[in-house]
Amino acid sequence: NLKTAARAINLVRMVDAMKGEGDPGVRLDFEVKIKRAGREEAIPLERLEALQAGDTICWRAVNRGSVPFDLTLLLVEAGFEVKELYPGGSHNRLGSGEIEEKCLVVREPFGIDRMLVFAVPARFGAQATNLSFLTQPPIRTRAGSAPMNDLEAMLAEAAFGEEPTREVTRGPTRALVRAAVKLVQWVSRAAEAKKERDDKGGQGTHPAR
């Protein structure tokens, strides 16, 4: 529906405006490679790459700085669904020199897909920041859940157009301006050999096996 589309669009617009390296202590080295037809190539983050069904997208995040950060990756698909790519239940705090990498396979729905990357400076003594609550359909927070920090609260309000349901912590860290944020975009389409076929699978972009 329109509300779902508006939420996804607002989230992408906000991330596009937030793009940057963030705090000098947060050094996120992020790269994306495409594997297709037996070849592998790196793509610039700012380029709108054209991909086909069956292509593999591999991302690699490295903490090049001395400050640990909490990593979250979201995927906004052409159909306005917002999926969690990382951490997916795993520990998402990367210390200095630590690396995380995973791959996805391009599938329906086809159109413009956007990968949103957040590296939030770790808060000493606090649990890791995880922005997976921004997935759609919206996640309803439950009583007893951890309080939101400033970054989480701003993202929830802008993306969902409503006040967050968890208590907001308003410490002096200003996590929003300190976070490193990346945006990767690509256009997905059916494979050349299948363009004339009406595929009703609707499987979306999936983790590579």
C-alpha positions as CSV (number, residue, x, y, z in Angstrom):
1,N,0.0,0.0,0.0
2,L,1.0,3.7,-0.2
3,K,2.0,3.9,3.4
4,T,4.4,1.0,3.0
5,A,5.9,2.6,-0.1
6,A,6.2,5.9,1.6
7,R,8.1,4.5,4.6
8,A,10.6,2.7,2.4
9,I,11.1,5.8,0.2
10,N,11.5,8.1,3.2
11,L,14.1,5.7,4.7
12,V,16.2,5.7,1.5
13,R,16.0,9.5,1.2
14,M,17.2,10.0,4.7
15,V,20.1,7.6,4.3
16,D,21.1,9.3,1.1
17,A,21.2,12.6,3.0
18,M,23.2,11.0,5.8
19,K,25.9,9.4,3.6
20,G,29.4,10.0,4.8
21,E,32.3,8.8,6.9
22,G,30.9,9.9,10.2
23,D,33.2,10.3,13.2
24,P,37.0,10.3,12.3
25,G,37.5,7.3,14.6
26,V,35.0,5.2,12.6
27,R,36.8,3.9,9.6
28,L,34.5,1.6,7.6
29,D,36.1,0.1,4.5
30,F,33.1,-1.2,2.5
31,E,33.2,-2.8,-0.9
32,V,30.8,-4.6,-3.2
33,K,31.7,-7.1,-5.9
34,I,29.5,-8.7,-8.6
35,K,30.0,-12.3,-9.6
36,R,28.4,-13.3,-13.0
37,A,29.2,-15.4,-16.0
38,G,32.3,-16.7,-14.2
39,R,33.7,-13.2,-13.7
40,E,34.1,-11.1,-10.6
41,E,34.2,-7.3,-10.6
42,A,34.1,-4.5,-8.0
43,I,31.6,-1.7,-8.5
44,P,31.8,1.9,-7.2
45,L,29.3,2.5,-4.5
46,E,27.8,5.5,-6.3
47,R,27.1,3.7,-9.6
48,L,23.7,2.3,-10.4
49,E,24.8,-1.1,-11.6
50,A,22.6,-3.3,-13.9
51,L,22.2,-6.8,-12.7
52,Q,20.4,-9.9,-13.9
53,A,18.6,-12.7,-12.1
54,G,21.2,-15.2,-10.8
55,D,24.0,-12.6,-10.4
56,T,25.7,-12.7,-7.0
57,I,26.4,-9.6,-5.0
58,C,29.1,-9.9,-2.4
59,W,29.8,-7.3,0.2
60,R,32.8,-6.9,2.5
61,A,33.1,-4.7,5.6
62,V,36.4,-4.0,7.4
63,N,37.0,-1.9,10.5
64,R,40.1,0.0,9.5
65,G,40.0,2.3,12.6
66,S,40.7,1.9,16.3
67,V,37.0,2.5,17.4
68,P,34.7,-0.6,17.4
69,F,31.4,-0.1,15.6
70,D,28.1,-1.8,15.3
71,L,27.2,-2.8,11.7
72,T,23.7,-3.1,10.2
73,L,22.8,-3.8,6.6
74,L,19.3,-3.4,5.2
75,L,18.0,-4.1,1.8
76,V,15.1,-2.0,0.3
77,E,13.7,-4.0,-2.6
78,A,11.9,-2.8,-5.6
79,G,8.6,-3.9,-4.0
80,F,9.3,-1.6,-1.0
81,E,10.0,-4.5,1.4
82,V,12.8,-3.7,3.8
83,K,14.9,-6.8,4.7
84,E,17.6,-7.3,7.2
85,L,20.8,-8.5,5.5
86,Y,23.0,-8.2,8.6
87,P,23.4,-9.1,11.4
88,G,20.5,-11.5,11.3
89,G,20.8,-12.6,14.9
90,S,24.6,-12.6,14.9
91,H,26.9,-10.4,17.0
92,N,27.4,-7.2,14.9
93,R,30.1,-5.3,16.8
94,L,33.3,-5.2,14.7
95,G,36.6,-4.4,16.5
96,S,39.7,-2.9,15.0
97,G,40.8,-5.0,12.0
98,E,37.8,-7.3,12.1
99,I,36.0,-8.3,8.8
100,E,32.5,-9.4,7.9
101,E,31.5,-10.5,4.4
102,K,28.4,-12.2,2.8
103,C,26.8,-12.7,-0.6
104,L,23.3,-12.4,-2.0
105,V,21.7,-13.8,-5.2
106,V,19.6,-11.5,-7.4
107,R,16.0,-12.7,-7.8
108,E,12.5,-11.2,-8.2
109,P,11.0,-8.6,-7.6
110,F,13.0,-6.8,-10.3
111,G,13.6,-3.0,-10.3
112,I,15.8,-0.7,-8.3
113,D,17.2,-2.3,-5.1
114,R,19.1,-0.4,-2.4
115,M,21.5,-1.6,0.2
116,L,21.7,0.6,3.3
117,V,24.9,0.3,5.4
118,F,25.3,1.7,8.9
119,A,28.4,1.6,11.1
120,V,27.5,3.2,14.5
121,P,30.3,3.9,17.0
122,A,30.1,1.3,19.8
123,R,28.9,2.7,23.2
124,F,31.1,1.6,26.0
125,G,29.3,-0.7,28.4
126,A,26.1,-0.8,26.2
127,Q,24.7,-3.5,24.0
128,A,25.3,-3.3,20.3
129,T,23.2,-1.0,18.2
130,N,21.0,-3.0,15.8
131,L,18.8,-1.2,13.3
132,S,16.9,-4.2,12.1
133,F,13.8,-2.8,13.6
134,L,13.5,-0.7,10.5
135,T,12.4,-3.7,8.4
136,Q,8.9,-3.9,7.0
137,P,6.4,-4.8,8.0
138,P,7.3,-2.6,11.1
139,I,8.5,-4.5,14.1
140,R,6.4,-3.8,17.2
141,T,8.7,-3.3,20.2
142,R,7.8,-5.1,23.4
143,A,8.0,-4.1,27.0
144,G,11.4,-4.7,28.5
145,S,13.3,-4.1,25.3
146,A,16.5,-2.0,25.4
147,P,16.1,1.8,25.1
148,M,16.7,3.4,21.7
149,N,19.7,5.7,21.2
150,D,19.4,9.0,19.3
151,L,20.2,7.4,15.9
152,E,17.6,4.6,16.3
153,A,14.9,7.1,17.4
154,M,15.5,9.5,14.5
155,L,15.5,6.6,11.9
156,A,12.3,5.2,13.4
157,E,10.5,8.5,13.4
158,A,11.5,9.4,9.8
159,A,11.0,6.0,8.3
160,F,7.7,5.1,10.0
161,G,6.2,8.6,10.5
162,E,5.4,7.8,14.1
163,E,7.0,8.1,17.5
164,P,9.2,5.2,18.5
165,T,7.6,3.0,21.2
166,R,10.8,2.5,23.2
167,E,12.3,5.0,25.6
168,V,14.8,7.2,23.8
169,T,18.2,7.8,25.5
170,R,19.4,11.3,25.0
171,G,23.1,11.0,25.9
172,P,25.8,13.3,24.7
173,T,27.3,10.9,22.1
174,R,25.2,12.2,19.2
175,A,25.4,8.8,17.4
176,L,23.6,10.1,14.3
177,V,26.4,12.5,13.2
178,R,29.1,10.0,14.2
179,A,27.8,7.0,12.2
180,A,29.4,6.0,8.9
181,V,26.6,5.5,6.3
182,K,26.8,4.0,2.8
183,L,24.2,3.5,0.1
184,V,24.6,1.0,-2.7
185,Q,22.1,0.8,-5.5
186,W,21.5,-1.5,-8.5
187,V,18.8,-2.3,-11.1
188,S,17.8,-5.9,-11.3
189,R,16.0,-7.6,-14.2
190,A,15.2,-11.0,-15.5
191,A,18.0,-13.0,-17.1
192,E,18.3,-12.6,-20.8
193,A,17.2,-16.1,-21.6
194,K,14.1,-15.7,-19.4
195,K,12.8,-12.2,-20.3
196,E,9.9,-13.6,-22.3
197,R,8.8,-16.0,-19.6
198,D,6.3,-14.8,-17.0
199,D,7.9,-15.9,-13.7
200,K,5.4,-15.8,-10.9
201,G,7.9,-16.9,-8.2
202,G,8.4,-13.4,-6.6
203,Q,11.3,-14.6,-4.5
204,G,13.4,-11.4,-4.1
205,T,17.1,-11.1,-3.4
206,H,18.3,-14.0,-1.3
207,P,21.4,-14.9,0.6
208,A,23.8,-17.0,-1.4
209,R,24.0,-20.6,-0.3
